[in-house]
Amino acid sequence: MDVSGKGVFLTGGARGIGRGMTEALLAKGAKVLFCDLIADLGKAAEADLQKQYGADNVVFRQCDVTDGDQLKGEKFGAVDICVNNAGIMDERVWEKMLAINTTAQIRGSQLALDHMRRDRGGRGGLIINTVSLAGVFPSYFFPVYNASKHAMIGYTTSWAKNPKMGEMGVKWRCLCPNAVNTNLLVFEENQVYDGDKFLEWIKPRMLEPEEVVEAFMKLIQEEEGDGVIYGVFKGLGGVFKKRRLVDADGESNPIVVD
Ligand SMILES: NC(=O)c1ccc[n+]([C@@H]2O[C@H](COP(=O)([O-])OP(=O)(O)OC[C@H]3O[C@@H](n4cnc5c(N)ncnc54)[C@H](O)[C@@H]3O)[C@@H](O)[C@H]2O)c1
């Protein structure tokens, strides 16, 4: 999709990957409403971005994505692209983590679908959920985080398979980066299991947020690939691979292919 002039709603945009996504979308001419729990960071980002891209093109709202009323209250006026990106990794508060990473992403997706569906007067659109490679492969370091992300792969790809989706005019994609150098991976004690080991193990594969943002922009702008699971890997100097889970026999036994 050409993002120029498009309306975007994005969650978790105050820092990390979401902050980078917001800026990259603005640079391509989109209008972005981004929300986050952290008001001071969000407001600072808004001030910065408004200076560069114009006050009419970017707006921040403080919002807790787990509060359905707050999400609904954010008018989805003219949203063409919805990016459910807010997330945490904290096994100590696993129910809260499920509420943010899974329930809120599902709620955001449903609201966006209702708003966008062409068969009900909308103008179509694109829903991207920031998932993770942790949604594709098991990992003993953070089982509930892993489960929260596996759920979003199941949810997003299931909607993409709906035979009426063409009529609805909505596309669905999962962005699945490997580990990224953001605050999400700054662990306190017991936040994950063997956090030091994980960080040591993942170090050579760790992405920088800009690399993920670049992949995200490719994913958005690509016309093909509905229901795609878009893996982002540290490759040769940050080369991205597009990976898709396909059904080996049409319905079950998914395998990963390039
Ligand atoms: N960093 C990684 O290794 C990595 C890898 C793969 C996927 N991801 C996913 O990328 C997304 C962005 O993470 P990040 O790495 O940029 O981390 P981050 O911590 O830098 O950013 C996450 C943002 O989400 C916001 N947020 C958290 N809870 C919220 C809530 N209840 N309501 C509103 N906003 C809330 C935070 O305030 C923060 O600004 C997450 O979904 C994460 O799971 C991260």
The ligand as an ORCA input file, in Angstrom:
! r2SCAN-3c Opt
* xyz 0 1
  N      12.358     -5.898     21.427
  C      12.244     -7.135     20.970
  O      13.139     -7.990     21.125
  C      11.033     -7.534     20.180
  C      11.131     -8.630     19.300
  C       9.999     -9.021     18.598
  C       8.799     -8.347     18.777
  N       8.743     -7.303     19.651
  C       7.438     -6.642     19.824
  O       7.530     -5.323     19.337
  C       6.552     -4.508     19.987
  C       7.215     -3.216     20.430
  O       8.186     -3.508     21.426
  P       9.562     -2.722     21.595
  O      10.642     -3.699     21.442
  O       9.558     -1.519     20.762
  O       9.494     -2.384     23.164
  P       9.384     -0.997     23.940
  O       9.236     -1.348     25.357
  O      10.493     -0.106     23.537
  O       8.024     -0.376     23.364
  C       6.772     -0.893     23.700
  C       5.811      0.278     23.896
  O       4.528     -0.247     24.248
  C       3.993      0.585     25.259
  N       2.992     -0.102     26.065
  C       3.192     -1.138     26.933
  N       2.054     -1.439     27.564
  C       1.114     -0.585     27.083
  C      -0.263     -0.399     27.359
  N      -0.915     -1.148     28.287
  N      -0.944      0.558     26.697
  C      -0.303      1.339     25.782
  N       1.003      1.222     25.490
  C       1.701      0.271     26.131
  C       5.213      0.945     26.110
  O       4.965      2.064     26.932
  C       6.269      1.182     25.039
  O       6.290      2.531     24.606
  C       5.989     -5.366     21.117
  O       4.741     -5.903     20.727
  C       7.013     -6.477     21.263
  O       6.462     -7.637     21.809
  C       9.816     -6.861     20.322
*
